[in-house]
Amino acid sequence: MLRALFTFKSPAGRGLGAGLKPWAARWPVLLAGMMMLLAAGCSFTTKQSTLDPHGPVARDQMDLFMVTVRVTGFIFVVVGSTAAWVVWRFREKPEDVGKPMPHQAHGNPLIEIGLIGSSIALLVIIAIPTLKSIFFTMDMPTDNAIYPPSKLGVWYPSPPVKSAEEVLEVTVYGYQWWWGFDYKQFGLVTANELVLPEGVVVKMNLRARDVIHSFWLPKLAGKVDVIPGRANWLWLMADQGATGLYYGQCAEYCGEAHAYMLFRARVVSREDFVKWMEQSKKPVLPPGVDQPWATKALQDLAAKDPKSEATDPQKATALWAAFLARGQEDKKNNNINTANLKTEVEKGAFLFFDRSGCAGCHTINGSPAAGVVGPNLSQVASRTSLAAGILDNLGDNGKIDPDKQLSNLHKWISDSIHVKPGNKMYTTPVVGLRDVELKNKNSGADPTAAQQDQDYKDIAAFIQTLK
């Protein structure tokens, strides 16, 4: 039967390989050489490699992947070697010329039943660890030894009372085309750079604000769709000692700038996470608070209620009101370069709130800027990238390069449509930069190209102080 299936006769009665040119007969060797060259360029430790896990969820998924690789590799070797042996064993020989074709048989029931049984057995070998992995990743590991030490009351000093028996939770919001991260237990919102403590379980609640997205952080967790109207979630954990940057992205096509919807996860020690959280919750103060006007603003605030000390948010509100009032005084002279606002940072802060429309979309904690259309900018200068991971702020030493960061900020503010085509900061009606620039032009307030660029530089200088 095998001879009938694999014996081939050409019209001239020659063997299958007869008459081939020497180079054609060597094509398998050439192909193998090319594949080896391609394999030499492969790496298991690239930024988003699923073969370089740094957490239990990612490691479990890689282990499952390796089970399927071994099973399918075994099938490939057995089937491939059998096919190669049959082709070689029953090839047409010169002495076979003129002989009739072998008898054609239907098959061997015993072999067919054996192959079916082997296939079922191989599927079972894959199915068992697959089901175990599904239960492991889709249920919070409350019965696992890693869970009790992950509760906030165990490792976080003075955690919120209601959350002491809970693990850290982060609500992830998918927008076109950026990510929002809400630490609801602590009242902190940030964007595009997820900060996580090492060695503790973290629950990620996944929500979409517009269209379907997909949250993918391959070295720490799997991939789960973020769907409008559906409350999806996943859990992850970074290994103890696995501090550093991890790269993720949206893995579901979500519109024009889908390929630019990246994010980063920064894993830090538990102590550094606590410091970061406490620092990030502080309200942002306006520039120049060491000047006499700021002292007077705080004195006026204290005079309103001498019996109680003002809170930090109240102080920030009073300082911002005084700062913007000084800017308005300059604006009355149709020139903000007068006595009150002298530095680039001060002028940029006033422009942020007054003419650019930025405050209508972004939030800066403690300031009048409370927009929710765009990312929260309160700690934007502490992030390692800009524009949802597109513009890298890191220098050769692996730390944020201030000059590079300032250049990126200016580039993003002045030319965002070319950095990330279709981005909402430029295209949103009325408050987008395109319409703001058009409004200024139509109202006669359109600055010259040089002045416009300087305004963007001033705003960039102010945003770089938001840490």
Secondary structure by P-SEA (a helix, b strand, c coil): cccccccccccccccccccccccccaaaaaaaaaaaaaaaaccccccccccccccaaaaaaaaaaaaaaaaaaaaaaaaaaaaaaaaaaaccccccccccccccccccaaaaaaaaaaaaaaaaaaaaaaaaaaaaaacccccccccccccccccccccccccccccbbbbbbbcccbbbbbccccccccccbbbbbccbbbbbbbbbcccbbbbbbcccbbbbbbccccccbbbbbbccccbbbbbbccccccccccccccbbbbbbcaaaaaaaaaaaabbbbccccccaaaaaaaaaaaaacccccccaaaaaaaaaaaaaaaaaaaaaaccccccccccaaaaaaaaacccccccccccccccccccccccccccccccccccccccccccccccccaaaaaaaaaaaaaccccccccccccccccccaaaaaaaaaaacccccaaaaaaaaaaaaaaaaacc
